[in-house]
Amino acid sequence: MANTVMSLFSVVFLCITAAQGRKVFQAIPSSVINHDFHVDGICQTAVGTRGYPCEEHTVETDDGYILSLQRLPAGRSGLKANKPPVLLQHGLFCDALTWLVNPPEESLGFVLADSGYDVWVANTRGTISSRGHRSLSPNDADYWNWSWDELASYDLPAFVKYVHNNTGQKLHYVGHSLGTLMAFAAFSRGQVYDMLRSAALLSPIAHLRLLSSPVARVFADTLSAENLNLIGVHEFIPNGEAATRLVQGLCNTLKIDCSKILTFITGTIAKYDYGNLIQNMQHYGKPFPPRYDLTTIPNEFPLFLSYGGLDSLSEVKGVQILLNDLKNHDPNKLVVLFNPEYAHVDFFIATNVRQVIYDPIIAFFQVN
């Protein structure tokens, strides 16, 4: 698999080693590590226990994956949402709990529900809540025959279409990390934005940064979704035990400090690279996978972009290249929020994230 694709699997480090002593972080509760939130469904164990109404939904993609989607149709007051729907999309090696795990006053899913929005929280294929398929089992190798490109091509359109059809309204979208990459890829192909009111993209990834030397080779050689299954990582979950063992094993084998491995060089997002010219020609009519052209995103489409000065994945220089791609965007439809003190997971874990990020997102939604 191409390095440009596989660098996204480095996000595992951000959900496994999220809290490294920085004062703005909160540790992820042990109940997440032990999967307790998933035993009876996210609604019952992570939402209902906080006093919020919640619905469990399933969505089938065009390629047969059956995905989990939670809906918060009202806030703690019980009053039905009177504002448009919002779809929240997590990053890789995370799931819907990204938006629900902190206290209600600090979790975007709850904050939006209490603000009157109809909240929908997605779980992509491969997460513990989205392991279904029309004909395959997670024990089948073919179940894992996908890359992040399928998340953009199938999962995101399925989620957006489902929410749009069930509410009869265009929706707002919030993505973090991989959730931004999925959106950029879909937008550049003319997908989904016709069903959206706006998109808020946190830690935007459009010009990838690749892990340096030995780590990059290990990830590129071994960490496809299929190979993750073969080595025992059967679902993508925050702080999952198998993923933790994987990362620790890699760091020990390579004799590297896992807290310092996110060293990167610039790259640009492209479709999946099949690894040889013949297969690429068969699939794309070209020897190399085509890149996504972000300049094709409609200039009038409302975008909110937020990035941090300490973010080692959505790195400042990469975001600046992205902003150059959007230089012709309608300035009245583009909000850019930079926080020099934020790192990658601060956008959903920092104790001040509501004031710094979530309140501006809600203000952006209110005018779009």
N, C-alpha and C positions, 0 to 999 in steps of 0.2 A: 504494500500500500504506500502511496506517496507520502513523503514527509509532511507536505502541506495539509494532508488530511489527518495524519496520525498525531500531529502536534496537539490536536484538540484533546487527546486522551491525557495530556498533562493536567487537565482540570481536576483529575482525581486527587491530586495533591492539595487542591484548594478546598475540597470538601473533607478530606481526611486530616489535613494538618491546618485547618482554618485558624485555630486559636494558637498563636505562638507568643503569647505574653503581651500583646499590644493592648493598651488600656481600652480601646474602643471595641474590642471583641468580647463576645460572650461565648462560653464553651457550649457546644452542642450537647443537649441532655443525653444521659445514658439511655433513656427510653428510645431515642432514635437509633443509637448504636445497637440496641438489643431488638430492634424491629417491632417493639410493642405497638407503635402507632399503626402498623400495617396488619396486625392479626385480624382485627374485626373491621377493617376498612378505615381509611383516613377520616371520613366523616364522623364515625362513631367514636374514635379514640383520640383524634386531634382537634376536632371542631366542636362537636356536640358537647364535649366535656367543658368547653369554655362558654357555653350558653348560646351558641349560634345555631340557627337552622342550617341543615346541610343535606344535599342530595348526591347520591352516587350515580354517575352516568358512565356508559361505555360507548366508544366510538370505533368503528371499523374503517381502516384505511383501504385504499384501492388495491394494495398488495396483500391484504388479508390479515394485518395485525389488529388485534382488539385492544384498545387503549382505555385507560381509566381517566375519568374527568370528574372533579368534584365541583359542585355549585353551592355558593352561599347566596341564597336569594334575598336575604335580609340581614340586618345587623342584630346586635344583642337586644335592641328594643323590640324586635319582632315586627317592626314596620317593613312592609315589602319594599324592595328597591324601587326608587323612582328616577333613577339615572341609568344611562346606557350600560350594557354589559362590558365587562373587562376580562380579557383572557390573560392569565399569567403563565409564562413559560420559563421553567427552570433551566439550569445549565447541566452539563454532562457530569455523571456520577452524583447527581443530586436528583431530587424529585419534587413533588408538590409541597413537601414539608419545608422547602426553601422559604415559602411565603407564609408559613403557619406556625413555625416552631418557636418563635419568640413570643413574649407576652402580647396580648391583643393590641396594646397601644404601640407596639413596635414591629408588628408583622403586617406586611402590605395587604395580605388577603383580608385580615380583620379590619384594618384601617379603612380600606375601600368599602367593605360591607357596612361599617358604621357610618360612612359618609354617604350612603344611599346608592352605591353602585351594585349591580348584579354581577357577582364575582364568580368566575370559572377558573379552576386551577388544573393545569394539564400535567400528565405523566407520560413521557415518551416511551416508545418501545424499549424493552430491556430493563426498565425499572421494575421493582418488585410488585408494583401495583398494575403494571401493564405487560403481563407475560402471556396473554392469550393470542391465539391465531386461528384463522378459519380452518386450517388443516394440519398445522405443525405444532410440535411441542418444544419447549425450551431445551429438551434433551436431544432434539434433532439438530444436526449441524447446519442445515439449511435455514433454520430459524434465525441464526446469527449471521447470515450472509447479507450484511448491510453496513453502510458507513453513515457518517453524519449527513451525507447528501440525501439519503432516503428520508431522514428526519425532516429535511426541508421540502423534499418533493412530495411526501405522503403524509407524514404525521401532522405538520403544521396546517396544510390545507384541510385535512380531515377535521382537526379541532375547530378551525375558524368557520368552516362550513356548518358544522354541527351547531355551534353557538348561534350563528347567524340564522339558521333555519328554525331553531327552537325559540328564539326570542323575537324574530321578525325585525331585528334591528342591526345596524352596523355596530361594530364593537371597537373598543380601544384594546391595544395590545401592549403588554409589558414583557420584555425578555431580558434575561441576564446571561451574559457570556455566550454559551452555545445558543441560547434563545435569540440572541441578536444575530448570530451567524445564520441561523435558520431563516430569520426574517429577511436579511439582506439577500440571501440566495433566492428566496421565493420572490421578493420584490423585483429583483433584476430580471426574472423570467416573466414578469407581468402577472404573478399569482397573488391571490388573497387580498391585496390592498384595496380592491374594489368593494370588499366586504368590511373594510376597516374604516374607522373614523380617524385614527391616529396610531402612532407607535412610539412607545417610550423604551429606549434601548440603553441598558445599563452595562457598563464595561463592554462597549461595542467591539466586536471582533470582525474585521473585514480584511485587514492586511495582517496575516498571521505572523506570529513570532515562533520560531522553532527552537526546541531544546537543543543545547549545544552538544557537541561531539559524542561521547560514548552513550549518553542517555538517549540522544536522538536516534542512534542506530538501533538500540534495544527496542524503543517504542515503535519505530518504523518497521522493524522485523517481526514483532510479536503481537502488537496490540491492535488488531482488528477486532470487531465485535465477535467474529467467529473464533479467533484465537483466544480471546478472553474466556469464552465458554469452555474451550478445551482445557484451560488451566484452572478451571474451577470458579471463575467469577461469573455466576449465573444470573446476576441482575445488578443494575447500577443503583446503589443506595448510599446515602450519606454515612460516612464512617463504617461502611460494610466490612465485616471481618475478613472476607476473602480479598477485597481490594486493599485493605490495610496490610495483610500479609504480602501481597504482591509488591506494594511499594517498598515495604521494609526490606523484602528480599532483594529487590533491584538495588536499593541504596547500599545494602551490605555487600552485595556481589561486586558492585562497581566502586566500592569504597569512597562514596561521596556523601556530603552533608545534605540531607534532603531539604533542609531549610534554605539552601543556597543554590538549588539546581535549576531554578527558572531563569536561565540565561539564554537570550534569544537573538535571532537574526531575522531580518524582514522577509516576508513572503506574501503572496496574494492568494485569496481563496479561489479554488477551481473545483471542477467536478472530480469525481473519484478517478484515480489513476490505476488502471488495471495492471500496471507493472511491465507491460511490454507493448511495442508499437503495433503488433498485429491485433491484439484485443482492443486497444484504444481505437484503432482504425475501424474495427467491427462495430463498436458502440458509438463512436463520435464522427467517423469519417475523417479523423485527424490523428496524427501520431501521438499527440499530447492532449490531455483533457482540456476542454475550453475553460477559460476563466469567466467568472461572473462579472458583468459590467454594471457597476453601481451607478454610473452616470445615467442609466436608463430609468432610475427611479423618478416618478413624476415630480416635478419641481414644486407642485402645489400640495403634495401630500404632507400632512403635519408630522414632523419628527421631533422627538425630544431625545437628546443624546447626553449621557452623563458618564464621565470617566475620572479616574483618580491619578494623582501624581506618583503614588507608590504601587501602582498596578503593574505586575510583571508579565501579565498576559495581554491585557488590553493596554499596551504600552503607549505612552504619550505620543511618540513619533508615529506610531501606526495610526492612532486616531487623527493625527494631523494630516496624514495622507488621505484618510477617509473624508475629512472635512474638505480637502482639496477636490475630491471626487464630487462633493456636494456644493461646490462653489457657486453654481448657478441656481441653487435651490432658493425658492422664495424666502427672503429673510423673515417675513412675517409668519412663516410656517416651519421655522427651524429654531429650536431652543437648544443651546449648548451649555451644559453646566459642568464646570471643572472644580474638583476638590483636591487640592494638593496633598492632603493627608490621607486620602482613601486608597486602600489596596483592593484587590479583586473581590474578596468576600465581604468587605465592609458594606457593600450595596444591599446586603440582606441580613447582616449580623451586627453591624455597628450599633452601639446603644443610642447614638444620636441620629440614626438613619431617617427617622420620621421627619425631623425638622430639616435635615440637610437635603434629603432626596424625595421622600414621599409627599410632603406638602407641596413642593414645586410641581411634582407630577400631577397631583390633583388639580392644582391651579391651571396647568396646561390642558388637562381634560376638559375643564370647565369652559374653555374658550374654543374647543374643537368638538 
